[in-house]
């Protein structure tokens, strides 16, 4: 997890982990947080990157 200006940037290894992270942050920070964007990488693309 890292801060970039006014943004908190994190990476999750699965969609379920990303959803859990978003829900936990929303619970902790309430309406002071909003999801500005996301980028999803498919499993086949991840495998190509690691080759």
PDB file of N, H, CA, C and O in Angstrom:
ATOM      1  N   UNK A   1       0.852  -1.160   0.000  1.00  0.00           N
ATOM      2  CA  UNK A   1       0.000   0.000   0.000  1.00  0.00           C
ATOM      3  C   UNK A   1       0.902   1.228   0.000  1.00  0.00           C
ATOM      4  O   UNK A   1       1.912   1.262   0.703  1.00  0.00           O
ATOM      5  N   UNK A   2       0.534   2.242  -0.794  1.00  0.00           N
ATOM      6  H   UNK A   2      -0.286   2.214  -1.364  1.00  0.00           H
ATOM      7  CA  UNK A   2       1.338   3.457  -0.836  1.00  0.00           C
ATOM      8  C   UNK A   2       0.451   4.687  -0.997  1.00  0.00           C
ATOM      9  O   UNK A   2      -0.671   4.596  -1.496  1.00  0.00           O
ATOM     10  N   UNK A   3       0.960   5.825  -0.573  1.00  0.00           N
ATOM     11  H   UNK A   3       1.871   5.899  -0.167  1.00  0.00           H
ATOM     12  CA  UNK A   3       0.285   7.096  -0.745  1.00  0.00           C
ATOM     13  C   UNK A   3       0.879   7.809  -1.938  1.00  0.00           C
ATOM     14  O   UNK A   3       2.097   7.832  -2.120  1.00  0.00           O
ATOM     15  N   UNK A   4       0.012   8.393  -2.752  1.00  0.00           N
ATOM     16  H   UNK A   4      -0.976   8.375  -2.605  1.00  0.00           H
ATOM     17  CA  UNK A   4       0.446   9.191  -3.898  1.00  0.00           C
ATOM     18  C   UNK A   4      -0.406  10.457  -3.905  1.00  0.00           C
ATOM     19  O   UNK A   4      -1.509  10.468  -4.451  1.00  0.00           O
ATOM     20  N   UNK A   5       0.107  11.512  -3.301  1.00  0.00           N
ATOM     21  H   UNK A   5       1.003  11.503  -2.857  1.00  0.00           H
ATOM     22  CA  UNK A   5      -0.688  12.732  -3.168  1.00  0.00           C
ATOM     23  C   UNK A   5      -1.846  12.492  -2.225  1.00  0.00           C
ATOM     24  O   UNK A   5      -1.646  12.169  -1.054  1.00  0.00           O
ATOM     25  N   UNK A   6      -3.060  12.649  -2.734  1.00  0.00           N
ATOM     26  H   UNK A   6      -3.222  12.911  -3.685  1.00  0.00           H
ATOM     27  CA  UNK A   6      -4.246  12.404  -1.906  1.00  0.00           C
ATOM     28  C   UNK A   6      -4.850  11.038  -2.165  1.00  0.00           C
ATOM     29  O   UNK A   6      -5.994  10.786  -1.786  1.00  0.00           O
ATOM     30  N   UNK A   7      -4.090  10.141  -2.815  1.00  0.00           N
ATOM     31  H   UNK A   7      -3.162  10.346  -3.123  1.00  0.00           H
ATOM     32  CA  UNK A   7      -4.602   8.808  -3.160  1.00  0.00           C
ATOM     33  C   UNK A   7      -3.853   7.720  -2.400  1.00  0.00           C
ATOM     34  O   UNK A   7      -2.644   7.812  -2.184  1.00  0.00           O
ATOM     35  N   UNK A   8      -4.577   6.713  -2.009  1.00  0.00           N
ATOM     36  H   UNK A   8      -5.558   6.639  -2.184  1.00  0.00           H
ATOM     37  CA  UNK A   8      -4.016   5.510  -1.408  1.00  0.00           C
ATOM     38  C   UNK A   8      -4.057   4.427  -2.476  1.00  0.00           C
ATOM     39  O   UNK A   8      -5.128   4.104  -2.990  1.00  0.00           O
ATOM     40  N   UNK A   9      -2.912   3.868  -2.812  1.00  0.00           N
ATOM     41  H   UNK A   9      -2.042   4.130  -2.395  1.00  0.00           H
ATOM     42  CA  UNK A   9      -2.820   2.887  -3.893  1.00  0.00           C
ATOM     43  C   UNK A   9      -2.474   1.535  -3.297  1.00  0.00           C
ATOM     44  O   UNK A   9      -1.533   1.410  -2.514  1.00  0.00           O
ATOM     45  N   UNK A  10      -3.248   0.518  -3.678  1.00  0.00           N
ATOM     46  H   UNK A  10      -4.012   0.619  -4.315  1.00  0.00           H
ATOM     47  CA  UNK A  10      -3.011  -0.829  -3.178  1.00  0.00           C
ATOM     48  C   UNK A  10      -3.244  -1.821  -4.306  1.00  0.00           C
ATOM     49  O   UNK A  10      -3.918  -1.519  -5.291  1.00  0.00           O
ATOM     50  N   UNK A  11      -2.684  -2.990  -4.147  1.00  0.00           N
ATOM     51  H   UNK A  11      -2.137  -3.235  -3.347  1.00  0.00           H
ATOM     52  CA  UNK A  11      -2.813  -4.039  -5.147  1.00  0.00           C
ATOM     53  C   UNK A  11      -3.333  -5.296  -4.453  1.00  0.00           C
ATOM     54  O   UNK A  11      -2.874  -5.656  -3.369  1.00  0.00           O
ATOM     55  N   UNK A  12      -4.286  -5.949  -5.087  1.00  0.00           N
ATOM     56  H   UNK A  12      -4.659  -5.656  -5.967  1.00  0.00           H
ATOM     57  CA  UNK A  12      -4.831  -7.204  -4.561  1.00  0.00           C
ATOM     58  C   UNK A  12      -4.588  -8.294  -5.595  1.00  0.00           C
ATOM     59  O   UNK A  12      -4.542  -8.021  -6.794  1.00  0.00           O
ATOM     60  N   UNK A  13      -4.435  -9.511  -5.136  1.00  0.00           N
ATOM     61  H   UNK A  13      -4.472  -9.733  -4.161  1.00  0.00           H
ATOM     62  CA  UNK A  13      -4.145 -10.629  -6.035  1.00  0.00           C
ATOM     63  C   UNK A  13      -5.390 -11.290  -6.611  1.00  0.00           C
ATOM     64  O   UNK A  13      -5.278 -12.150  -7.485  1.00  0.00           O
ATOM     65  N   UNK A  14      -6.558 -10.910  -6.147  1.00  0.00           N
ATOM     66  H   UNK A  14      -6.649 -10.211  -5.437  1.00  0.00           H
ATOM     67  CA  UNK A  14      -7.800 -11.504  -6.648  1.00  0.00           C
ATOM     68  C   UNK A  14      -8.930 -10.490  -6.489  1.00  0.00           C
ATOM     69  O   UNK A  14      -8.869  -9.605  -5.636  1.00  0.00           O
ATOM     70  N   UNK A  15      -9.954 -10.630  -7.315  1.00  0.00           N
ATOM     71  H   UNK A  15     -10.004 -11.350  -8.008  1.00  0.00           H
ATOM     72  CA  UNK A  15     -11.091  -9.716  -7.216  1.00  0.00           C
ATOM     73  C   UNK A  15     -11.731  -9.774  -5.843  1.00  0.00           C
ATOM     74  O   UNK A  15     -12.158  -8.747  -5.316  1.00  0.00           O
ATOM     75  N   UNK A  16     -11.803 -10.963  -5.253  1.00  0.00           N
ATOM     76  H   UNK A  16     -11.456 -11.798  -5.681  1.00  0.00           H
ATOM     77  CA  UNK A  16     -12.419 -11.089  -3.935  1.00  0.00           C
ATOM     78  C   UNK A  16     -11.605 -10.338  -2.886  1.00  0.00           C
ATOM     79  O   UNK A  16     -12.165  -9.744  -1.965  1.00  0.00           O
ATOM     80  N   UNK A  17     -10.284 -10.366  -3.030  1.00  0.00           N
ATOM     81  H   UNK A  17      -9.829 -10.848  -3.779  1.00  0.00           H
ATOM     82  CA  UNK A  17      -9.429  -9.622  -2.092  1.00  0.00           C
ATOM     83  C   UNK A  17      -9.619  -8.119  -2.278  1.00  0.00           C
ATOM     84  O   UNK A  17      -9.640  -7.373  -1.299  1.00  0.00           O
ATOM     85  N   UNK A  18      -9.756  -7.674  -3.511  1.00  0.00           N
ATOM     86  H   UNK A  18      -9.739  -8.279  -4.306  1.00  0.00           H
ATOM     87  CA  UNK A  18      -9.966  -6.256  -3.789  1.00  0.00           C
ATOM     88  C   UNK A  18     -11.296  -5.784  -3.207  1.00  0.00           C
ATOM     89  O   UNK A  18     -11.378  -4.699  -2.632  1.00  0.00           O
ATOM     90  N   UNK A  19     -12.333  -6.601  -3.359  1.00  0.00           N
ATOM     91  H   UNK A  19     -12.266  -7.483  -3.827  1.00  0.00           H
ATOM     92  CA  UNK A  19     -13.645  -6.245  -2.809  1.00  0.00           C
ATOM     93  C   UNK A  19     -13.589  -6.184  -1.286  1.00  0.00           C
ATOM     94  O   UNK A  19     -14.176  -5.289  -0.678  1.00  0.00           O
ATOM     95  N   UNK A  20     -12.892  -7.122  -0.675  1.00  0.00           N
ATOM     96  H   UNK A  20     -12.415  -7.849  -1.169  1.00  0.00           H
ATOM     97  CA  UNK A  20     -12.758  -7.139   0.785  1.00  0.00           C
ATOM     98  C   UNK A  20     -11.997  -5.898   1.264  1.00  0.00           C
ATOM     99  O   UNK A  20     -12.381  -5.275   2.254  1.00  0.00           O
ATOM    100  N   UNK A  21     -10.917  -5.542   0.559  1.00  0.00           N
ATOM    101  H   UNK A  21     -10.604  -6.048  -0.245  1.00  0.00           H
ATOM    102  CA  UNK A  21     -10.139  -4.357   0.909  1.00  0.00           C
ATOM    103  C   UNK A  21     -11.000  -3.101   0.809  1.00  0.00           C
ATOM    104  O   UNK A  21     -10.984  -2.266   1.713  1.00  0.00           O
ATOM    105  N   UNK A  22     -11.746  -2.962  -0.276  1.00  0.00           N
ATOM    106  H   UNK A  22     -11.760  -3.640  -1.011  1.00  0.00           H
ATOM    107  CA  UNK A  22     -12.614  -1.791  -0.450  1.00  0.00           C
ATOM    108  C   UNK A  22     -13.648  -1.705   0.666  1.00  0.00           C
ATOM    109  O   UNK A  22     -13.898  -0.621   1.194  1.00  0.00           O
ATOM    110  N   UNK A  23     -14.246  -2.829   1.029  1.00  0.00           N
ATOM    111  H   UNK A  23     -14.043  -3.709   0.600  1.00  0.00           H
ATOM    112  CA  UNK A  23     -15.253  -2.841   2.100  1.00  0.00           C
ATOM    113  C   UNK A  23     -14.636  -2.473   3.444  1.00  0.00           C
ATOM    114  O   UNK A  23     -15.236  -1.720   4.211  1.00  0.00           O
ATOM    115  N   UNK A  24     -13.444  -2.993   3.741  1.00  0.00           N
ATOM    116  H   UNK A  24     -12.957  -3.604   3.118  1.00  0.00           H
ATOM    117  CA  UNK A  24     -12.779  -2.660   5.007  1.00  0.00           C
ATOM    118  C   UNK A  24     -12.429  -1.175   5.079  1.00  0.00           C
ATOM    119  O   UNK A  24     -12.629  -0.533   6.110  1.00  0.00           O
ATOM    120  N   UNK A  25     -11.906  -0.636   3.982  1.00  0.00           N
ATOM    121  H   UNK A  25     -11.743  -1.157   3.145  1.00  0.00           H
ATOM    122  CA  UNK A  25     -11.581   0.790   3.968  1.00  0.00           C
ATOM    123  C   UNK A  25     -12.833   1.645   4.128  1.00  0.00           C
ATOM    124  O   UNK A  25     -12.808   2.656   4.830  1.00  0.00           O
ATOM    125  N   UNK A  26     -13.927   1.246   3.484  1.00  0.00           N
ATOM    126  H   UNK A  26     -13.947   0.425   2.914  1.00  0.00           H
ATOM    127  CA  UNK A  26     -15.188   1.979   3.607  1.00  0.00           C
ATOM    128  C   UNK A  26     -15.690   1.938   5.044  1.00  0.00           C
ATOM    129  O   UNK A  26     -16.191   2.941   5.553  1.00  0.00           O
ATOM    130  N   UNK A  27     -15.561   0.780   5.706  1.00  0.00           N
ATOM    131  H   UNK A  27     -15.154  -0.034   5.292  1.00  0.00           H
ATOM    132  CA  UNK A  27     -15.973   0.654   7.106  1.00  0.00           C
ATOM    133  C   UNK A  27     -15.142   1.566   8.008  1.00  0.00           C
ATOM    134  O   UNK A  27     -15.673   2.193   8.925  1.00  0.00           O
ATOM    135  N   UNK A  28     -13.832   1.636   7.742  1.00  0.00           N
ATOM    136  H   UNK A  28     -13.401   1.127   6.997  1.00  0.00           H
ATOM    137  CA  UNK A  28     -12.941   2.441   8.585  1.00  0.00           C
ATOM    138  C   UNK A  28     -13.077   3.936   8.319  1.00  0.00           C
ATOM    139  O   UNK A  28     -13.051   4.737   9.253  1.00  0.00           O
ATOM    140  N   UNK A  29     -13.221   4.311   7.059  1.00  0.00           N
ATOM    141  H   UNK A  29     -13.242   3.660   6.300  1.00  0.00           H
ATOM    142  CA  UNK A  29     -13.164   5.723   6.695  1.00  0.00           C
ATOM    143  C   UNK A  29     -14.505   6.339   6.334  1.00  0.00           C
ATOM    144  O   UNK A  29     -14.601   7.553   6.154  1.00  0.00           O
ATOM    145  N   UNK A  30     -15.537   5.521   6.227  1.00  0.00           N
ATOM    146  H   UNK A  30     -15.459   4.535   6.373  1.00  0.00           H
ATOM    147  CA  UNK A  30     -16.871   6.041   5.927  1.00  0.00           C
ATOM    148  C   UNK A  30     -16.936   6.742   4.583  1.00  0.00           C
ATOM    149  O   UNK A  30     -16.368   6.276   3.595  1.00  0.00           O
ATOM    150  N   UNK A  31     -17.637   7.872   4.559  1.00  0.00           N
ATOM    151  H   UNK A  31     -18.098   8.251   5.361  1.00  0.00           H
ATOM    152  CA  UNK A  31     -17.846   8.595   3.309  1.00  0.00           C
ATOM    153  C   UNK A  31     -16.654   9.451   2.899  1.00  0.00           C
ATOM    154  O   UNK A  31     -16.717  10.150   1.888  1.00  0.00           O
ATOM    155  N   UNK A  32     -15.569   9.405   3.668  1.00  0.00           N
ATOM    156  H   UNK A  32     -15.518   8.837   4.490  1.00  0.00           H
ATOM    157  CA  UNK A  32     -14.389  10.191   3.302  1.00  0.00           C
ATOM    158  C   UNK A  32     -13.564   9.510   2.221  1.00  0.00           C
ATOM    159  O   UNK A  32     -12.589  10.082   1.735  1.00  0.00           O
ATOM    160  N   UNK A  33     -13.943   8.300   1.841  1.00  0.00           N
ATOM    161  H   UNK A  33     -14.735   7.835   2.236  1.00  0.00           H
ATOM    162  CA  UNK A  33     -13.185   7.555   0.826  1.00  0.00           C
ATOM    163  C   UNK A  33     -14.094   7.238  -0.351  1.00  0.00           C
ATOM    164  O   UNK A  33     -15.285   6.973  -0.191  1.00  0.00           O
ATOM    165  N   UNK A  34     -13.496   7.272  -1.540  1.00  0.00           N
ATOM    166  H   UNK A  34     -12.528   7.486  -1.670  1.00  0.00           H
ATOM    167  CA  UNK A  34     -14.227   6.836  -2.731  1.00  0.00           C
ATOM    168  C   UNK A  34     -13.246   6.153  -3.669  1.00  0.00           C
ATOM    169  O   UNK A  34     -12.066   6.502  -3.713  1.00  0.00           O
ATOM    170  N   UNK A  35     -13.736   5.191  -4.408  1.00  0.00           N
ATOM    171  H   UNK A  35     -14.695   4.907  -4.372  1.00  0.00           H
ATOM    172  CA  UNK A  35     -12.922   4.459  -5.370  1.00  0.00           C
ATOM    173  C   UNK A  35     -12.872   5.280  -6.647  1.00  0.00           C
ATOM    174  O   UNK A  35     -13.893   5.480  -7.305  1.00  0.00           O
ATOM    175  N   UNK A  36     -11.673   5.760  -7.000  1.00  0.00           N
ATOM    176  H   UNK A  36     -10.843   5.598  -6.465  1.00  0.00           H
ATOM    177  CA  UNK A  36     -11.527   6.591  -8.193  1.00  0.00           C
ATOM    178  C   UNK A  36     -11.272   5.778  -9.438  1.00  0.00           C
ATOM    179  O   UNK A  36     -11.558   6.234 -10.545  1.00  0.00           O
ATOM    180  N   UNK A  37     -10.749   4.607  -9.282  1.00  0.00           N
ATOM    181  H   UNK A  37     -10.516   4.237  -8.382  1.00  0.00           H
ATOM    182  CA  UNK A  37     -10.462   3.801 -10.455  1.00  0.00           C
ATOM    183  C   UNK A  37      -9.905   2.453 -10.062  1.00  0.00           C
ATOM    184  O   UNK A  37      -9.459   2.242  -8.935  1.00  0.00           O
ATOM    185  N   UNK A  38      -9.943   1.565 -11.002  1.00  0.00           N
ATOM    186  H   UNK A  38     -10.306   1.736 -11.918  1.00  0.00           H
ATOM    187  CA  UNK A  38      -9.395   0.235 -10.769  1.00  0.00           C
ATOM    188  C   UNK A  38      -8.920  -0.319 -12.105  1.00  0.00           C
ATOM    189  O   UNK A  38      -9.372   0.101 -13.171  1.00  0.00           O
ATOM    190  N   UNK A  39      -8.025  -1.245 -12.022  1.00  0.00           N
ATOM    191  H   UNK A  39      -7.659  -1.585 -11.157  1.00  0.00           H
ATOM    192  CA  UNK A  39      -7.514  -1.914 -13.215  1.00  0.00           C
ATOM    193  C   UNK A  39      -7.465  -3.395 -12.889  1.00  0.00           C
ATOM    194  O   UNK A  39      -6.818  -3.804 -11.925  1.00  0.00           O
ATOM    195  N   UNK A  40      -8.144  -4.189 -13.684  1.00  0.00           N
ATOM    196  H   UNK A  40      -8.670  -3.856 -14.467  1.00  0.00           H
ATOM    197  CA  UNK A  40      -8.187  -5.623 -13.455  1.00  0.00           C
ATOM    198  C   UNK A  40      -7.320  -6.321 -14.481  1.00  0.00           C
ATOM    199  O   UNK A  40      -7.390  -6.014 -15.671  1.00  0.00           O
ATOM    200  N   UNK A  41      -6.514  -7.246 -14.036  1.00  0.00           N
ATOM    201  H   UNK A  41      -6.456  -7.496 -13.069  1.00  0.00           H
ATOM    202  CA  UNK A  41      -5.657  -8.025 -14.919  1.00  0.00           C
ATOM    203  C   UNK A  41      -6.101  -9.482 -14.847  1.00  0.00           C
ATOM    204  O   UNK A  41      -6.187 -10.064 -13.766  1.00  0.00           O
ATOM    205  N   UNK A  42      -6.377 -10.056 -15.995  1.00  0.00           N
ATOM    206  H   UNK A  42      -6.307  -9.584 -16.874  1.00  0.00           H
ATOM    207  CA  UNK A  42      -6.820 -11.446 -16.052  1.00  0.00           C
ATOM    208  C   UNK A  42      -5.691 -12.405 -15.710  1.00  0.00           C
ATOM    209  O   UNK A  42      -4.515 -12.063 -15.834  1.00  0.00           O
ATOM    210  N   UNK A  43      -6.051 -13.597 -15.282  1.00  0.00           N
ATOM    211  H   UNK A  43      -7.006 -13.875 -15.181  1.00  0.00           H
ATOM    212  CA  UNK A  43      -5.061 -14.605 -14.881  1.00  0.00           C
ATOM    213  C   UNK A  43      -4.126 -14.959 -16.034  1.00  0.00           C
ATOM    214  O   UNK A  43      -2.927 -15.133 -15.817  1.00  0.00           O
ATOM    215  N   UNK A  44      -4.648 -15.068 -17.246  1.00  0.00           N
ATOM    216  H   UNK A  44      -5.622 -14.926 -17.422  1.00  0.00           H
ATOM    217  CA  UNK A  44      -3.789 -15.421 -18.384  1.00  0.00           C
ATOM    218  C   UNK A  44      -2.774 -14.315 -18.657  1.00  0.00           C
ATOM    219  O   UNK A  44      -1.637 -14.599 -19.032  1.00  0.00           O
ATOM    220  N   UNK A  45      -3.177 -13.048 -18.472  1.00  0.00           N
ATOM    221  H   UNK A  45      -4.101 -12.817 -18.168  1.00  0.00           H
ATOM    222  CA  UNK A  45      -2.235 -11.937 -18.648  1.00  0.00           C
ATOM    223  C   UNK A  45      -1.154 -11.960 -17.583  1.00  0.00           C
ATOM    224  O   UNK A  45       0.007 -11.669 -17.870  1.00  0.00           O
ATOM    225  N   UNK A  46      -1.523 -12.302 -16.359  1.00  0.00           N
ATOM    226  H   UNK A  46      -2.466 -12.538 -16.126  1.00  0.00           H
ATOM    227  CA  UNK A  46      -0.533 -12.397 -15.276  1.00  0.00           C
ATOM    228  C   UNK A  46       0.491 -13.479 -15.566  1.00  0.00           C
ATOM    229  O   UNK A  46       1.684 -13.295 -15.322  1.00  0.00           O
ATOM    230  N   UNK A  47       0.029 -14.606 -16.084  1.00  0.00           N
ATOM    231  H   UNK A  47      -0.940 -14.756 -16.282  1.00  0.00           H
ATOM    232  CA  UNK A  47       0.942 -15.690 -16.421  1.00  0.00           C
ATOM    233  C   UNK A  47       1.917 -15.262 -17.525  1.00  0.00           C
ATOM    234  O   UNK A  47       3.096 -15.614 -17.483  1.00  0.00           O
ATOM    235  N   UNK A  48       1.428 -14.509 -18.505  1.00  0.00           N
ATOM    236  H   UNK A  48       0.470 -14.224 -18.539  1.00  0.00           H
ATOM    237  CA  UNK A  48       2.290 -14.016 -19.583  1.00  0.00           C
ATOM    238  C   UNK A  48       3.375 -13.078 -19.036  1.00  0.00           C
ATOM    239  O   UNK A  48       4.521 -13.121 -19.484  1.00  0.00           O
ATOM    240  N   UNK A  49       3.005 -12.229 -18.064  1.00  0.00           N
ATOM    241  H   UNK A  49       2.074 -12.194 -17.701  1.00  0.00           H
ATOM    242  CA  UNK A  49       3.941 -11.284 -17.477  1.00  0.00           C
ATOM    243  C   UNK A  49       5.067 -11.983 -16.722  1.00  0.00           C
ATOM    244  O   UNK A  49       6.196 -11.494 -16.687  1.00  0.00           O
ATOM    245  N   UNK A  50       4.757 -13.117 -16.124  1.00  0.00           N
ATOM    246  H   UNK A  50       3.840 -13.514 -16.153  1.00  0.00           H
ATOM    247  CA  UNK A  50       5.736 -13.835 -15.308  1.00  0.00           C
ATOM    248  C   UNK A  50       6.663 -14.719 -16.132  1.00  0.00           C
ATOM    249  O   UNK A  50       7.661 -15.221 -15.616  1.00  0.00           O
ATOM    250  N   UNK A  51       6.342 -14.915 -17.411  1.00  0.00           N
ATOM    251  H   UNK A  51       5.531 -14.508 -17.831  1.00  0.00           H
ATOM    252  CA  UNK A  51       7.164 -15.785 -18.279  1.00  0.00           C
ATOM    253  C   UNK A  51       8.430 -15.090 -18.708  1.00  0.00           C
ATOM    254  O   UNK A  51       9.235 -15.669 -19.437  1.00  0.00           O
TER     255      UNK A  51
END
